[in-house]
Amino acid sequence: MKPLHMKQKTLTLALGTLAALLLTQIWPSSEQTSFAQQDLQGSTLQPGAARHLTVATYNIHIGKDADNNLNLEETIKTLEKTNADIIGLQEVERHSPRTWFEDQPQQIAKALHMNVHYEPARSIGPSQFGNVLLSRFPILRTERIELKSAKEDRAATLATLDVQGKQVRVLVTHLGLVQPERKRDVAMLSERLQAEESPVLVLGDFNTVLGAQELKPWLAFLTSTTETPLETFPGSGEQIDYVLASKQFTAVNSYTVNSPASDHVPLVSELNLL
């Protein structure tokens, strides 16, 4: 016969799973593309005029702050400070017991009034963990690219955005902790991106510095928007979160937003797109 505390634990897990299943019926999708581009400078462009964009990448650590306390509201406040038009997020959960079964992608998107695409890298029942693309521009289509791992599977989203009448390809990813897997994945993703004729952005947590050997295939045709490293993983002294841009973009400014909302800080880049 099971002890009382074991029965209570089993009941709690069962109720949690039931709640998550009900949530998936109430909110079956984390897609929201009903927001049109809003208040974007230069919505009607003259021929040859540049589009000015602000883009950001941020590992939100499932909404847990540097002290490991769950505080999604602080995450949202930090994202509001970026004032970004396009955002890539990593470590975002949906319907998970450790984040109170919340639909984090939808909560963030609704608070920021942005279109959203969620790409889970891992799923256990209804609980999901993965990456998010947020955009003030229409998301025309998306493609999931699996990044398999011996220990922890990853994923990438390759999306097409309508940026004031111009199609832009945006890759959001979170590279692995193991160097050989990063090398394999960057090489594979590079082949996909080099075939693109449209402007390309890569937003992500690379889990390594820009000078790493495995990133060279990307840097053959993409440029980091930060000329000098900016610490994005506080306490490490290193930049491991990056925005990479194709030749159609010109970087105007890049900076981080100081915030205790995660164990990372957002990297923000202002770009001009011809």
N, C-alpha and C positions, 0 to 999 in steps of 0.2 A: 504493500500500500504506500502511495506517495505521501511524503510529508506535506503539511498544509502549505508551507511557503513554496514548494514546488508546484502544487496545484494552482496557486495564485499566479505564479510566473507563467505557467502554461496558458492559463485563462487570459492573462494580459497580452501575451503574444498572439493568441487566437483572435482576440478582439481587435488588436492592432492590424492584423492581416485583413480581417473583415472590413475594418474602416477604410483601409487602403483600396480594397476591391470596390467598395461603394464609391470612393472618390473617383476611380477610373471610369465609373459609369456616369457620374455627374459631370466630370470634366474629362472627356475621352481624349482630348487632343491638347497639345501645348503649342499649337499653331495659331497665330493671330496676324493676319495681314490686312486688316481693315483700315488701319491708319494710313491716310494719304500723307505725302510729304507736307510738313507743316512749318511755316515761318522760316523757310530756308532761303538764305540770301541768294539772289540771282535765280529764282525759279524759272523765269523766262530769260534765256541767255542769248546774247548777241553772238553771231558767228565768230568763232575764234576766242570767245571769252572763257576765262578759267572758272572752274567750279571750286569753291573753297569748302573743304570738308574737315571735320574734326573726328578722329577715330581713336579708339581706346581698346586696350586689352587688360583683363583683370582676372586673376585667379581668386575667387571669392571664398574658398575654403569652406564650402557648404553653408555660408552665412555665419561661420564661427569666427570670433575675433582672435587676436593674438593670445588671449588668455583662455581660449577654447570655450568661450561662452556663446551660445547661439543668439544672434542679434541681426536678423535680416533687415530690420529697419535702418540700422547703421550702414549696412551694405548699400541699401538704396540711396541713402543720403550721400554716400561717397560717390556713387555713380551719377547722381544729379550734379555734383560739383564738376564732373568732367565736361558736361554740356556737349557730349559727343553725338554725332550723327550716326555712327556705326560703331558697335561695341562687340567684342568677342569675350565671352566669359568661360572660365574653366571651373571644374569642381562644383557643379550645380546639381541639386537633388530634386526629385519629384516623388511624392507619395512614400517617403522613407520614414521609418519610425524614429530615426535619430534626429530628424528635422521636423518632427510632429506632423508628418504626413502632408505637409504643405506642397503646393504646386509652385515651387520657387520661380520657374521661368515665367509663368503667368503673372505672379505677384509683382515681379520686377518690371515686366513689360507694361502692365497696367499702370503702375506708379509712374513710369517714365513716358507713357503714351507712345510706345514704340512697337513696331512689328517685331515678331519673335519667331525663331525656329529653334527647337530643342533637339539635340542629337545625343541620346543616351549612349554612353560607351559600355556600360554594364547594367544589367537588369537582374534583380532577384525577385521573382513574382512581380507585383506591381511597383516595387521600389526601383528607382532609376537614378543613375549618376552619370553626368556627362557635361557636354559643352552647349553654349547658347550663342546664337547670333541675334543681336538687337539692331534694328535699323529704322531710321526715320523715313527711309525710302522704301518703295514697294519691293518685296522679295518675290522675284519672278519664279524661281525654281531652286531646288536644293538637291544635292547628291550626298549620300553617306559613303564614306570611305573608311573601312575597318582597318585598324592598326593592331594586329594580334600581338600578344605578349605571353611569355611563359608564366608570368606572375599576375599581371594586371592589364587586361585589354584596354586599348585606347580607341579613339575614333576621331575623324575629321569631317567637317562639313564644308563642301564646296558649293557656294551659293552664287546666284546671279542677281544683282540688284539693278534697278532702274534709277540711276543717279541723274536726275534732271535731264532725262532723255538719252543718257548714255549708259550702256550696259557695262557693269563692273563686276569682276569675279572676285569673291572674297572667300578665303580659306580660314576657318577657325579650327585650331587644334591644340592638343596638349601632348607634347612628346613624352616618351617614357623615361624611366630612370636609368635604363641600361644602355650604354653607348652603342653596342652592336645593333640593337633594335632601333635606336634613333637614326643611325646611319642607313639602315635598310629603308626606314619609313621616309626619310628625307629624300633619298634617291628615287623612290617610287613616286612621291608627291611631286618632285621636280619634273619628272617626265610628263605628268599630267599638266602642270602649270605652264611649262615651256611651249606646249602646243596651243596655248590660248592666244588669240589675237586681241582680245579685250584687255583693258587695264586690270592688273592683279594686285590684291592686298593679301598678306598673310598676317594673321593676328594670333598670338598664342604664347603659352608658357612652354619654353623650349627645354627647360631643365638643364641648360648648359649655357655657356657664354658664347658670344658671337664668333670668337676665334677658334672654336672647336672644329676639328677636322670634318666631322660629320655634316656640318652646315654648309660646307663649301659648294655643293651643287646648287643650293638656293642662291648663294651670293654671287654666282656666275651670271645671274640675270635679274636679281632683285637687290635692292639697297635698303639697309637699315635706316630708319628715320631719325635715329639718334647718332650724332657724329661722335660723341664721347659717351661712355657707359653711364647709365643712371641706375642707382641701386633700386631694384624692384622687389628684392627679398630681404627685408630689413634685418640687419645684423650680419649679413653675409658679405657685404661690400660689393656684391655682384649684381649685374643685370642679367636675368634669365627670362624675362618677358619682353617680347619684341613686336614691333610693327615693321614688316618688310613691304616694300612698294616697288612696282615695275617702273620703267622709264617714263611712263606718261605722267607720273606724279612728281611734284617738287615739294620737299619738306620745308615748311616755314618755321616750325617751332615744335619742340618736344619737351615734356616735363612729366613729373610724377605728382600724384595727389597724396599728400601726407594723411594717413588715416589708420586707426587701430582696428578697422572693421575686419581685417583678414591678416594672415601671415604674409601676404604679398601687398603691394600697393599698385594702384592703376598706373599704367603708362599711357599718356595721352600725346597724340601727334596731330598737329595742324598741317594740312596738305593742300596744295593746289593741283587740280586735275585739268589738263587741257583736252 
